[in-house]
């Protein structure tokens, strides 16, 4: 991880949690969010989040697998899975990174891409758009409309800060994640990432 290389727009204007890789009921490792006091976190609860400096200092002491970012209200995150082979982006992923023109980094697995951008003029209607297109491995999460957190690595693909990408993001939404019907249920996963048998609201650190 190269967290010291994160751009100012992420470190100074958003909030963070920690996460551990823990086995879920299906045996696969899940990214479970934690508060800096060691209690599990709900990324949708601002009281469970902290600033970058505190999250980074806690991470460096050990015991956690990484740092997660809660998506701010004026930002969006794009997650593209399975688009990197030998550190080279697929043509599809490269086109999205170039068009959005904002900070992008490799995911923890090294096989995906995470992109963060500002949404100053974005027109987002949750009834019109869904959040995940599994066929092409694309997820788009817009602040105020999600409680998810995304993992951070600092393994930058470009040297950009978090820029306004409203126009390009609007095009991405209209091209790839428009609901076939407004009746279709949301594909968003629960924000806590907790297993079913432990998905109680975590306590806030004292």
N, CA, C and O of each residue as an XYZ file, in Angstrom:
824
protein
N       0.831     -1.188      0.000
C       0.000      0.000      0.000
C       0.879      1.256      0.000
O       1.954      1.277      0.599
N       0.406      2.286     -0.674
C       1.158      3.540     -0.752
C       0.255      4.703     -0.351
O       0.024      5.625     -1.134
N      -0.245      4.646      0.868
C      -1.232      5.634      1.295
C      -0.686      7.054      1.355
O      -1.452      8.014      1.263
N       0.623      7.200      1.507
C       1.192      8.535      1.551
C       1.128      9.224      0.194
O       1.395     10.421      0.091
N       0.773      8.474     -0.850
C       0.706      9.038     -2.201
C      -0.716      9.425     -2.607
O      -0.933      9.871     -3.733
N      -1.681      9.260     -1.708
C      -3.056      9.630     -2.039
C      -3.142     11.132     -2.300
O      -2.452     11.907     -1.638
N      -3.970     11.557     -3.247
C      -4.088     12.983     -3.566
C      -4.784     13.759     -2.452
O      -5.549     13.176     -1.683
N      -4.531     15.061     -2.352
C      -5.142     15.892     -1.306
C      -6.667     15.826     -1.300
O      -7.278     15.864     -0.232
N      -7.291     15.727     -2.476
C      -8.742     15.705     -2.555
C      -9.373     14.537     -1.829
O     -10.530     14.619     -1.416
N      -8.629     13.443     -1.665
C      -9.137     12.308     -0.895
C      -8.769     12.439      0.575
O      -9.618     12.266      1.449
N      -7.516     12.742      0.847
C      -7.046     12.772      2.237
C      -7.693     13.879      3.059
O      -7.910     13.716      4.260
N      -8.001     14.999      2.423
C      -8.450     16.169      3.182
C      -9.961     16.378      3.183
O     -10.477     17.113      4.025
N     -10.682     15.745      2.253
C     -12.096     16.068      2.104
C     -13.040     14.890      2.296
O     -14.244     15.023      2.075
N     -12.522     13.756      2.697
C     -13.368     12.583      2.894
C     -13.077     11.954      4.253
O     -12.187     12.406      4.974
N     -13.824     10.919      4.597
C     -13.643     10.239      5.882
C     -13.347      8.759      5.650
O     -13.642      8.211      4.588
N     -12.758      8.126      6.664
C     -12.153      6.816      6.472
C     -12.507      5.838      7.588
O     -12.892      6.217      8.694
N     -12.358      4.562      7.241
C     -12.418      3.485      8.218
C     -11.253      2.550      7.919
O     -10.491      2.783      6.981
N     -11.118      1.517      8.696
C     -10.137      0.469      8.441
C     -10.897     -0.779      8.002
O     -12.122     -0.831      8.114
N     -10.189     -1.769      7.512
C     -10.869     -3.024      7.194
C      -9.942     -4.217      7.406
O      -8.718     -4.110      7.340
N     -10.582     -5.357      7.663
C      -9.878     -6.631      7.769
C     -10.480     -7.603      6.755
O     -11.668     -7.531      6.440
N      -9.663     -8.496      6.258
C     -10.139     -9.567      5.385
C     -10.532    -10.746      6.261
O      -9.686    -11.367      6.903
N     -11.826    -11.045      6.280
C     -12.341    -12.105      7.135
C     -13.211    -13.048      6.321
O     -13.900    -12.609      5.400
N     -13.192    -14.344      6.645
C     -13.999    -15.307      5.889
C     -15.488    -15.115      6.112
O     -15.939    -14.959      7.246
N     -16.254    -15.127      5.022
C     -17.700    -15.051      5.109
C     -18.294    -16.445      5.206
O     -17.564    -17.432      5.295
N     -19.622    -16.526      5.187
C     -20.291    -17.825      5.287
C     -19.956    -18.732      4.112
O     -19.984    -19.956      4.238
N     -19.635    -18.119      2.953
C     -19.295    -18.924      1.780
C     -17.822    -19.307      1.744
O     -17.365    -19.945      0.796
N     -17.077    -18.915      2.780
C     -15.664    -19.256      2.848
C     -14.754    -18.254      2.173
O     -13.536    -18.310      2.340
N     -15.329    -17.340      1.411
C     -14.528    -16.335      0.714
C     -14.218    -15.175      1.648
O     -15.008    -14.846      2.533
N     -13.056    -14.557      1.440
C     -12.653    -13.438      2.270
C     -13.502    -12.200      1.956
O     -13.700    -11.850      0.793
N     -13.996    -11.551      3.004
C     -14.787    -10.333      2.882
C     -14.023     -9.167      3.507
O     -13.287     -9.343      4.478
N     -14.205     -7.986      2.944
C     -13.589     -6.789      3.512
C     -14.546     -6.222      4.570
O     -15.559     -5.612      4.228
N     -14.229     -6.421      5.828
C     -15.097     -6.014      6.929
C     -14.577     -4.701      7.518
O     -13.417     -4.630      7.925
N     -15.415     -3.663      7.570
C     -14.959     -2.357      8.057
C     -14.866     -2.279      9.576
O     -15.661     -2.883     10.296
N     -13.876     -1.521     10.047
C     -13.652     -1.341     11.473
C     -13.405      0.122     11.807
O     -12.886      0.891     10.998
N     -13.793      0.481     13.023
C     -13.435      1.775     13.580
C     -11.998      1.710     14.106
O     -11.444      0.623     14.273
N     -11.405      2.858     14.362
C     -10.022      2.879     14.834
C      -9.881      2.324     16.252
O      -8.772      1.996     16.674
N     -10.997      2.214     16.999
C     -10.941      1.655     18.352
C     -10.990      0.135     18.336
O     -10.833     -0.493     19.383
N     -11.205     -0.467     17.176
C     -11.257     -1.922     17.078
C     -12.637     -2.497     16.946
O     -12.782     -3.692     16.687
N     -13.679     -1.670     17.120
C     -15.052     -2.132     16.939
C     -15.412     -2.115     15.461
O     -14.853     -1.334     14.691
N     -16.329     -2.962     15.072
C     -16.770     -2.968     13.681
C     -17.461     -1.652     13.332
O     -18.056     -0.998     14.189
N     -17.370     -1.287     12.083
C     -17.898      0.009     11.645
C     -19.039     -0.162     10.667
O     -19.111     -1.147      9.932
N     -19.921      0.806     10.671
C     -20.936      0.960      9.643
C     -20.511      2.181      8.821
O     -20.593      3.303      9.321
N     -20.059      1.996      7.573
C     -19.581      3.125      6.776
C     -20.621      4.200      6.527
O     -20.280      5.312      6.122
N     -21.893      3.883      6.767
C     -22.939      4.880      6.607
C     -23.153      5.733      7.844
O     -23.962      6.661      7.829
N     -22.439      5.427      8.905
C     -22.549      6.168     10.160
C     -21.309      7.052     10.314
O     -20.204      6.547     10.511
N     -21.490      8.349     10.225
C     -20.354      9.267     10.271
C     -19.580      9.167     11.576
O     -18.379      9.436     11.608
N     -20.260      8.782     12.653
C     -19.593      8.653     13.946
C     -18.587      7.506     13.964
O     -17.733      7.456     14.848
N     -18.673      6.589     13.009
C     -17.759      5.451     12.936
C     -16.537      5.752     12.077
O     -15.634      4.922     11.971
N     -16.500      6.923     11.468
C     -15.437      7.276     10.535
C     -14.490      8.300     11.142
O     -14.802      8.922     12.157
N     -13.341      8.469     10.520
C     -12.338      9.389     11.045
C     -11.592     10.049      9.898
O     -11.856      9.763      8.730
N     -10.650     10.942     10.238
C      -9.879     11.587      9.176
C      -8.713     10.695      8.760
O      -8.430      9.680      9.395
N      -8.052     11.092      7.693
C      -7.013     10.240      7.116
C      -5.851     10.025      8.073
O      -5.362      8.903      8.204
N      -5.402     11.074      8.741
C      -4.228     10.962      9.606
C      -4.428      9.914     10.684
O      -3.546      9.088     10.916
N      -5.583      9.938     11.347
C      -5.855      8.974     12.418
C      -5.983      7.562     11.848
O      -5.453      6.613     12.424
N      -6.685      7.415     10.716
C      -6.832      6.099     10.095
C      -5.475      5.535      9.684
O      -5.205      4.350      9.878
N      -4.635      6.376      9.121
C      -3.314      5.937      8.654
C      -2.424      5.538      9.824
O      -1.731      4.522      9.762
N      -2.442      6.336     10.889
C      -1.626      6.015     12.061
C      -2.066      4.697     12.689
O      -1.236      3.903     13.131
N      -3.384      4.471     12.724
C      -3.896      3.219     13.281
C      -3.501      2.034     12.404
O      -3.108      0.984     12.913
N      -3.604      2.201     11.097
C      -3.221      1.139     10.165
C      -1.750      0.760     10.332
O      -1.407     -0.422     10.308
N      -0.896      1.742     10.498
C       0.545      1.496     10.596
C       0.915      0.722     11.853
O       1.968      0.087     11.898
N       0.075      0.766     12.862
C       0.346      0.026     14.093
C       0.098     -1.468     13.917
O       0.520     -2.273     14.747
N      -0.589     -1.838     12.835
C      -0.826     -3.248     12.548
C      -2.196     -3.733     12.990
O      -2.902     -3.062     13.743
N      -2.553     -4.910     12.505
C      -3.813     -5.523     12.885
C      -4.925     -5.348     11.865
O      -6.000     -5.930     12.009
N      -4.672     -4.546     10.830
C      -5.679     -4.310      9.798
C      -5.065     -4.549      8.421
O      -3.854     -4.433      8.233
N      -5.930     -4.885      7.467
C      -5.444     -5.166      6.116
C      -5.417     -3.936      5.226
O      -4.782     -3.951      4.171
N      -6.096     -2.872      5.634
C      -6.068     -1.678      4.800
C      -7.003     -0.597      5.310
O      -7.619     -0.717      6.369
N      -7.086      0.465      4.518
C      -7.931      1.612      4.819
C      -9.040      1.695      3.782
O      -8.816      1.455      2.596
N     -10.234      2.036      4.243
C     -11.371      2.203      3.347
C     -11.842      3.643      3.348
O     -11.640      4.374      4.318
N     -12.465      4.041      2.268
C     -12.940      5.414      2.089
C     -14.460      5.442      1.993
O     -15.050      4.691      1.216
N     -15.090      6.301      2.776
C     -16.525      6.548      2.645
C     -16.717      7.606      1.564
O     -16.034      8.630      1.575
N     -17.626      7.373      0.645
C     -17.785      8.266     -0.504
C     -18.518      9.536     -0.077
O     -19.665      9.475      0.367
N     -17.856     10.685     -0.211
C     -18.427     11.963      0.198
C     -19.619     12.331     -0.676
O     -19.773     11.817     -1.783
N     -20.463     13.231     -0.163
C     -21.708     13.585     -0.849
C     -21.473     14.209     -2.211
O     -22.299     14.047     -3.109
N     -20.373     14.914     -2.385
C     -20.110     15.583     -3.662
C     -19.147     14.790     -4.544
O     -18.514     15.346     -5.441
N     -19.042     13.466     -4.276
C     -18.129     12.627     -5.039
C     -18.823     11.354     -5.508
O     -19.925     11.021     -5.072
N     -18.148     10.664     -6.399
C     -18.597      9.353     -6.857
C     -17.382      8.454     -6.990
O     -16.256      8.929     -7.140
N     -17.619      7.155     -6.935
C     -16.553      6.177     -7.109
C     -16.944      5.198     -8.198
O     -18.087      4.747     -8.261
N     -15.995      4.876     -9.051
C     -16.192      3.891    -10.115
C     -15.256      2.725     -9.843
O     -14.060      2.913     -9.623
N     -15.807      1.528     -9.859
C     -15.051      0.308     -9.580
C     -15.166     -0.587    -10.816
O     -16.266     -0.969    -11.215
N     -14.026     -0.915    -11.411
C     -14.010     -1.796    -12.589
C     -13.238     -3.058    -12.216
O     -12.045     -2.989    -11.918
N     -13.899     -4.196    -12.229
C     -13.277     -5.456    -11.833
C     -12.679     -6.198    -13.024
O     -13.152     -6.076    -14.155
N     -11.628     -6.971    -12.746
C     -11.056     -7.864    -13.742
C     -10.605     -7.184    -15.011
O     -10.751     -7.743    -16.098
N     -10.060     -5.989    -14.894
C      -9.705     -5.222    -16.093
C      -8.206     -4.988    -16.224
O      -7.767     -4.239    -17.097
N      -7.404     -5.636    -15.343
C      -5.959     -5.425    -15.355
C      -5.247     -6.767    -15.487
O      -5.498     -7.695    -14.718
N      -4.362     -6.854    -16.466
C      -3.529     -8.040    -16.653
C      -2.086     -7.573    -16.814
O      -1.779     -6.771    -17.696
N      -1.195     -8.084    -15.949
C       0.223     -7.688    -15.976
C       0.380     -6.171    -15.888
O       1.174     -5.567    -16.609
N      -0.398     -5.576    -14.988
C      -0.344     -4.124    -14.727
C      -0.807     -3.278    -15.916
O      -0.575     -2.070    -15.946
N      -1.454     -3.904    -16.882
C      -1.943     -3.169    -18.048
C      -3.466     -3.170    -18.053
O      -4.098     -4.217    -17.911
N      -4.048     -1.983    -18.219
C      -5.497     -1.858    -18.226
C      -6.087     -2.345    -19.543
O      -5.478     -2.203    -20.603
N      -7.285     -2.921    -19.456
C      -8.012     -3.272    -20.671
C      -8.375     -1.991    -21.416
O      -8.348     -0.904    -20.839
N      -8.708     -2.119    -22.680
C      -9.083     -0.942    -23.475
C     -10.305     -0.261    -22.882
O     -10.394      0.967    -22.879
N     -11.243     -1.049    -22.382
C     -12.459     -0.510    -21.774
C     -12.125      0.322    -20.534
O     -12.606      1.445    -20.385
N     -11.301     -0.235    -19.650
C     -10.927      0.477    -18.431
C     -10.100      1.720    -18.732
O     -10.297      2.766    -18.114
N      -9.188      1.606    -19.668
C      -8.349      2.755    -20.012
C      -9.182      3.900    -20.572
O      -8.920      5.066    -20.281
N     -10.176      3.567    -21.370
C     -11.047      4.594    -21.929
C     -11.807      5.333    -20.823
O     -11.947      6.555    -20.871
N     -12.296      4.588    -19.827
C     -13.025      5.213    -18.726
C     -12.096      6.095    -17.898
O     -12.458      7.221    -17.558
N     -10.912      5.602    -17.572
C      -9.943      6.390    -16.810
C      -9.613      7.688    -17.545
O      -9.566      8.756    -16.936
N      -9.388      7.594    -18.852
C      -9.033      8.780    -19.644
C     -10.187      9.772    -19.723
O      -9.983     10.978    -19.584
N     -11.389      9.271    -19.944
C     -12.548     10.158    -20.097
C     -12.913     10.865    -18.797
O     -13.279     12.041    -18.808
N     -12.816     10.160    -17.688
C     -13.188     10.766    -16.417
C     -12.168     11.821    -15.982
O     -12.534     12.817    -15.358
N     -10.919     11.609    -16.303
C      -9.906     12.625    -16.033
C      -9.744     12.980    -14.570
O      -9.596     14.153    -14.227
N      -9.770     11.976    -13.701
C      -9.644     12.199    -12.272
C      -8.815     11.071    -11.670
O      -8.409     10.148    -12.377
N      -8.566     11.144    -10.369
C      -7.662     10.182     -9.729
C      -8.143      8.738     -9.882
O      -9.316      8.429     -9.677
N      -7.204      7.868    -10.246
C      -7.490      6.440    -10.411
C      -6.332      5.642     -9.832
O      -5.181      6.078     -9.876
N      -6.645      4.465     -9.288
C      -5.605      3.608     -8.719
C      -5.971      2.146     -8.912
O      -7.121      1.806     -9.191
N      -4.966      1.284     -8.759
C      -5.207     -0.148     -8.819
C      -5.872     -0.611     -7.521
O      -5.584     -0.089     -6.444
N      -6.758     -1.591     -7.637
C      -7.432     -2.152     -6.471
C      -6.458     -3.026     -5.682
O      -5.383     -3.344     -6.190
N      -6.804     -3.426     -4.449
C      -5.899     -4.263     -3.652
C      -5.483     -5.558     -4.346
O      -4.355     -6.015     -4.163
N      -6.365     -6.149     -5.131
C      -6.026     -7.405     -5.820
C      -5.068     -7.180     -6.984
O      -4.412     -8.114     -7.446
N      -4.989     -5.933     -7.457
C      -4.149     -5.633     -8.621
C      -4.812     -5.951     -9.933
O      -4.220     -5.737    -10.991
N      -6.046     -6.464     -9.892
C      -6.735     -6.844    -11.122
C      -7.881     -5.894    -11.468
O      -8.554     -6.068    -12.484
N      -8.098     -4.890    -10.619
C      -9.188     -3.951    -10.855
C      -8.731     -2.518    -10.719
O      -7.573     -2.242    -10.405
N      -9.660     -1.610    -10.960
C      -9.369     -0.175    -10.910
C     -10.434      0.530    -10.087
O     -11.621      0.234    -10.223
N     -10.021      1.461     -9.236
C     -10.926      2.333     -8.510
C     -10.674      3.770     -8.948
O      -9.528      4.207     -9.049
N     -11.755      4.500     -9.207
C     -11.658      5.882     -9.674
C     -12.546      6.756     -8.800
O     -13.688      6.393     -8.516
N     -12.030      7.906     -8.372
C     -12.822      8.846     -7.578
C     -12.896     10.183     -8.294
O     -11.894     10.680     -8.807
N     -14.101     10.769     -8.327
C     -14.268     12.062     -8.969
C     -15.324     12.901     -8.286
O     -16.159     12.374     -7.550
N     -15.297     14.181     -8.519
C     -16.308     15.098     -7.987
C     -17.544     15.080     -8.885
O     -17.457     14.786    -10.078
N     -18.682     15.396     -8.299
C     -19.955     15.329     -9.023
C     -20.718     16.642     -8.891
O     -21.895     16.648     -8.531
N     -20.055     17.739     -9.178
C     -20.631     19.066     -8.942
C     -21.895     19.309     -9.754
O     -22.808     19.985     -9.279
N     -21.965     18.770    -10.976
C     -23.114     19.026    -11.855
C     -23.790     17.734    -12.314
O     -24.472     17.717    -13.339
N     -23.602     16.669    -11.565
C     -24.170     15.386    -11.964
C     -25.663     15.338    -11.646
O     -26.090     15.736    -10.563
N     -26.446     14.849    -12.599
C     -27.878     14.643    -12.393
C     -28.097     13.147    -12.186
O     -28.103     12.366    -13.138
N     -28.275     12.765    -10.927
C     -28.373     11.347    -10.596
C     -29.747     11.018    -10.023
O     -30.200     11.637     -9.060
N     -30.388     10.050    -10.623
C     -31.697      9.592    -10.185
C     -31.584      8.101     -9.876
O     -31.395      7.286    -10.779
N     -31.701      7.754     -8.606
C     -31.533      6.355     -8.205
C     -32.589      5.452     -8.814
O     -32.370      4.247     -8.945
N     -33.735      6.016     -9.189
C     -34.775      5.221     -9.831
C     -34.418      4.921    -11.284
O     -34.954      3.983    -11.875
N     -33.524      5.707    -11.854
C     -33.144      5.523    -13.259
C     -31.915      4.638    -13.405
O     -31.817      3.848    -14.344
N     -30.980      4.775    -12.473
C     -29.713      4.052    -12.595
C     -29.594      2.974    -11.521
O     -30.063      3.146    -10.395
N     -28.965      1.871    -11.885
C     -28.584      0.903    -10.872
C     -27.073      1.010    -10.683
O     -26.402      1.719    -11.433
N     -26.543      0.317     -9.697
C     -25.163      0.574     -9.296
C     -24.152     -0.436     -9.808
O     -22.948     -0.183     -9.754
N     -24.612     -1.568    -10.300
C     -23.658     -2.603    -10.699
C     -24.089     -3.279    -11.994
O     -25.201     -3.795    -12.101
N     -23.201     -3.268    -12.962
C     -23.396     -3.994    -14.210
C     -22.415     -5.158    -14.205
O     -21.264     -5.011    -14.615
N     -22.873     -6.313    -13.740
C     -21.995     -7.469    -13.575
C     -21.441     -7.991    -14.894
O     -20.365     -8.588    -14.917
N     -22.154     -7.778    -15.982
C     -21.727     -8.298    -17.279
C     -20.408     -7.690    -17.729
O     -19.621     -8.346    -18.411
N     -20.164     -6.443    -17.354
C     -18.920     -5.783    -17.767
C     -18.042     -5.438    -16.558
O     -17.024     -4.763    -16.707
N     -18.430     -5.896    -15.369
C     -17.622     -5.674    -14.173
C     -17.547     -4.235    -13.738
O     -16.524     -3.802    -13.207
N     -18.617     -3.475    -13.952
C     -18.616     -2.044    -13.654
C     -19.571     -1.714    -12.512
O     -20.728     -2.135    -12.517
N     -19.080     -0.959    -11.539
C     -19.912     -0.464    -10.442
C     -19.710      1.041    -10.326
O     -18.585      1.532    -10.415
N     -20.809      1.772    -10.125
C     -20.750      3.223     -9.970
C     -21.514      3.604     -8.711
O     -22.708      3.327     -8.598
N     -20.831      4.237     -7.767
C     -21.430      4.619     -6.500
C     -21.358      6.136     -6.340
O     -20.279      6.727     -6.383
N     -22.505      6.745     -6.159
C     -22.605      8.199     -6.066
C     -22.920      8.593     -4.630
O     -23.851      8.056     -4.029
N     -22.158      9.519     -4.083
C     -22.370     10.003     -2.724
C     -23.805     10.462     -2.530
O     -24.445     10.927     -3.474
N     -24.316     10.334     -1.303
C     -25.695     10.610     -0.916
C     -26.637      9.487     -1.310
O     -27.760      9.424     -0.810
N     -26.204      8.595     -2.198
C     -27.062      7.507     -2.660
C     -26.479      6.132     -2.309
O     -26.980      5.113     -2.785
N     -25.438      6.094     -1.490
C     -24.844      4.822     -1.110
C     -24.201      4.942      0.259
O     -23.777      6.026      0.658
N     -24.129      3.839      0.975
C     -23.409      3.790      2.237
C     -22.204      2.856      2.143
O     -21.625      2.480      3.162
N     -21.835      2.491      0.943
C     -20.686      1.614      0.750
C     -19.387      2.344      1.026
O     -19.321      3.573      0.984
N     -18.350      1.557      1.309
C     -17.006      2.098      1.352
C     -16.189      1.349      0.308
O     -16.489      0.201     -0.023
N     -15.156      2.005     -0.207
C     -14.251      1.364     -1.142
C     -12.850      1.314     -0.541
O     -12.444      2.218      0.190
N     -12.130      0.266     -0.851
C     -10.774      0.125     -0.354
C      -9.832      1.068     -1.096
O     -10.078      1.450     -2.240
N      -8.760      1.430     -0.422
C      -7.736      2.304     -0.986
C      -6.395      1.587     -1.036
O      -6.112      0.728     -0.202
N      -5.574      1.941     -2.014
C      -4.222      1.398     -2.090
C      -3.155      2.472     -2.241
O      -2.034      2.293     -1.766
N      -3.481      3.585     -2.893
C      -2.474      4.592     -3.202
C      -1.598      4.200     -4.376
O      -0.670      4.928     -4.729
N      -1.886      3.043     -4.991
C      -1.113      2.599     -6.162
C      -1.693      3.286     -7.397
O      -2.475      2.701     -8.147
N      -1.295      4.524     -7.584
C      -1.914      5.402     -8.571
C      -1.652      4.972    -10.009
O      -0.569      4.503    -10.356
N      -2.681      5.147    -10.829
C      -2.573      4.916    -12.274
C      -2.208      6.216    -12.968
O      -1.563      6.205    -14.017
N      -2.618      7.337    -12.386
C      -2.272      8.642    -12.939
C      -1.838      9.552    -11.788
O      -1.864      9.144    -10.627
N      -1.441     10.777    -12.108
C      -0.973     11.704    -11.078
C      -1.975     12.831    -10.848
O      -1.589     13.944    -10.490
N      -3.253     12.547    -11.052
C      -4.299     13.555    -10.933
C      -4.852     13.628     -9.513
O      -4.767     12.667     -8.749
N      -5.420     14.784     -9.175
C      -6.173     14.923     -7.935
C      -7.609     14.482     -8.219
O      -7.898     13.976     -9.303
N      -8.500     14.669     -7.261
C      -9.905     14.331     -7.462
C     -10.573     15.502     -8.171
O     -10.800     16.549     -7.565
N     -10.887     15.331     -9.447
C     -11.424     16.404    -10.284
C     -12.903     16.220    -10.568
O     -13.449     15.128    -10.408
N     -13.542     17.299    -10.991
C     -14.947     17.222    -11.395
C     -15.045     16.443    -12.701
O     -14.445     16.820    -13.707
N     -15.808     15.354    -12.674
C     -15.972     14.517    -13.867
C     -17.456     14.338    -14.178
O     -17.856     13.324    -14.749
N     -18.269     15.322    -13.802
C     -19.722     15.197    -13.909
C     -20.183     14.828    -15.313
O     -20.993     13.916    -15.481
N     -19.676     15.526    -16.319
C     -20.144     15.303    -17.692
C     -19.801     13.908    -18.184
O     -20.644     13.211    -18.748
N     -18.543     13.502    -17.963
C     -18.114     12.177    -18.413
C     -18.796     11.074    -17.614
O     -19.119     10.021    -18.163
N     -19.016     11.305    -16.327
C     -19.682     10.311    -15.499
C     -21.146     10.164    -15.889
O     -21.695      9.063    -15.861
N     -21.778     11.282    -16.255
C     -23.156     11.231    -16.721
C     -23.264     10.349    -17.968
O     -24.195      9.554    -18.100
N     -22.314     10.501    -18.864
C     -22.287      9.686    -20.083
C     -22.086      8.206    -19.744
O     -22.710      7.332    -20.345
N     -21.209      7.939    -18.778
C     -20.959      6.561    -18.360
C     -22.225      5.930    -17.787
O     -22.561      4.790    -18.108
N     -22.917      6.676    -16.946
C     -24.165      6.186    -16.365
C     -25.205      5.901    -17.449
O     -25.834      4.843    -17.449
N     -25.380      6.842    -18.365
C     -26.394      6.701    -19.410
C     -26.076      5.584    -20.394
O     -26.971      5.042    -21.043
N     -24.802      5.246    -20.499
C     -24.388      4.203    -21.445
C     -24.445      2.810    -20.847
O     -24.805      1.855    -21.536
N     -24.090      2.680    -19.562
C     -23.861      1.336    -19.014
C     -24.725      0.928    -17.824
O     -24.812     -0.265    -17.532
N     -25.370      1.865    -17.123
C     -26.092      1.441    -15.921
C     -27.504      2.022    -15.819
O     -27.974      2.315    -14.719
N     -28.169      2.186    -16.938
C     -29.565      2.605    -16.920
C     -30.439      1.378    -16.663
O     -30.271      0.343    -17.308
N     -31.359      1.496    -15.734
C     -32.232      0.372    -15.420
C     -33.131      0.033    -16.615
O     -33.659      0.942    -17.256
N     -33.313     -1.245    -16.925
C     -34.281     -1.625    -17.964
C     -35.688     -1.190    -17.593
O     -36.506     -0.878    -18.458
N     -35.955     -1.174    -16.290
C     -37.270     -0.760    -15.798
C     -37.099     -0.093    -14.453
O     -36.250     -0.501    -13.661
N     -37.889      0.921    -14.183
C     -37.828      1.588    -12.885
C     -38.272      0.668    -11.761
O     -38.065      0.966    -10.585
N     -38.894     -0.471    -12.135
C     -39.372     -1.413    -11.120
C     -38.261     -2.326    -10.633
O     -38.428     -3.029     -9.637
N     -37.098     -2.322    -11.344
C     -36.014     -3.229    -10.984
C     -35.427     -2.854     -9.639
O     -35.155     -1.674     -9.417
N     -35.217     -3.800     -8.725
C     -34.680     -3.477     -7.401
C     -33.226     -3.039     -7.469
O     -32.511     -3.389     -8.408
N     -32.793     -2.284     -6.487
C     -31.423     -1.789     -6.432
C     -30.448     -2.934     -6.252
O     -30.735     -3.907     -5.555
N     -29.283     -2.809     -6.892
C     -28.252     -3.833     -6.780
C     -27.242     -3.487     -5.701
O     -26.236     -4.180     -5.553
N     -27.493     -2.427     -4.945
C     -26.536     -2.001     -3.939
C     -26.478     -2.995     -2.795
O     -27.509     -3.475     -2.325
N     -25.277     -3.301     -2.351
C     -25.095     -4.199     -1.216
C     -25.172     -3.397      0.075
O     -24.962     -2.185      0.057
N     -25.474     -4.060      1.209
C     -25.540     -3.347      2.486
C     -24.225     -2.647      2.781
O     -23.149     -3.173      2.496
N     -24.323     -1.467      3.349
C     -23.140     -0.671      3.583
C     -22.215     -1.229      4.638
O     -21.024     -0.916      4.627
N     -22.718     -2.051      5.558
C     -21.892     -2.500      6.670
C     -20.943     -3.617      6.272
O     -19.909     -3.794      6.917
N     -21.261     -4.379      5.227
C     -20.481     -5.530      4.798
C     -20.417     -6.600      5.887
O     -19.550     -7.472      5.825
N     -21.307     -6.563      6.882
C     -21.260     -7.548      7.949
C     -21.987     -8.814      7.533
O     -22.898     -8.777      6.706
N     -21.574     -9.948      8.120
C     -22.252    -11.197      7.828
C     -23.646    -11.153      8.451
O     -23.897    -10.346      9.346
N     -24.552    -12.012      7.989
C     -25.934    -12.001      8.440
C     -26.065    -12.207      9.947
O     -26.959    -11.645     10.580
N     -25.175    -13.009     10.514
C     -25.304    -13.325     11.937
C     -24.645    -12.289     12.832
O     -24.640    -12.445     14.053
N     -24.084    -11.225     12.245
C     -23.448    -10.215     13.071
C     -23.736     -8.812     12.568
O     -23.006     -7.872     12.882
N     -24.795     -8.669     11.790
C     -25.095     -7.378     11.166
C     -25.892     -6.466     12.071
O     -26.843     -5.823     11.628
N     -25.511     -6.406     13.336
C     -26.119     -5.469     14.256
C     -25.393     -4.131     14.136
O     -24.237     -4.083     13.716
N     -26.067     -3.056     14.502
C     -25.433     -1.744     14.424
C     -24.259     -1.708     15.405
O     -24.457     -1.891     16.606
N     -23.034     -1.473     14.908
C     -21.871     -1.479     15.789
C     -21.911     -0.284     16.739
O     -22.501      0.754     16.438
N     -21.273     -0.458     17.885
C     -21.189      0.639     18.830
C     -20.142      1.652     18.385
O     -19.136      1.292     17.774
N     -20.389      2.923     18.698
C     -19.429      3.968     18.389
C     -18.321      3.932     19.427
O     -18.564      3.658     20.602
N     -17.091      4.214     18.979
C     -15.969      4.248     19.913
C     -16.226      5.272     21.010
O     -16.766      6.350     20.760
N     -15.839      4.924     22.200
C     -15.995      5.857     23.326
C     -14.947      6.967     23.236
O     -14.911      7.851     24.091
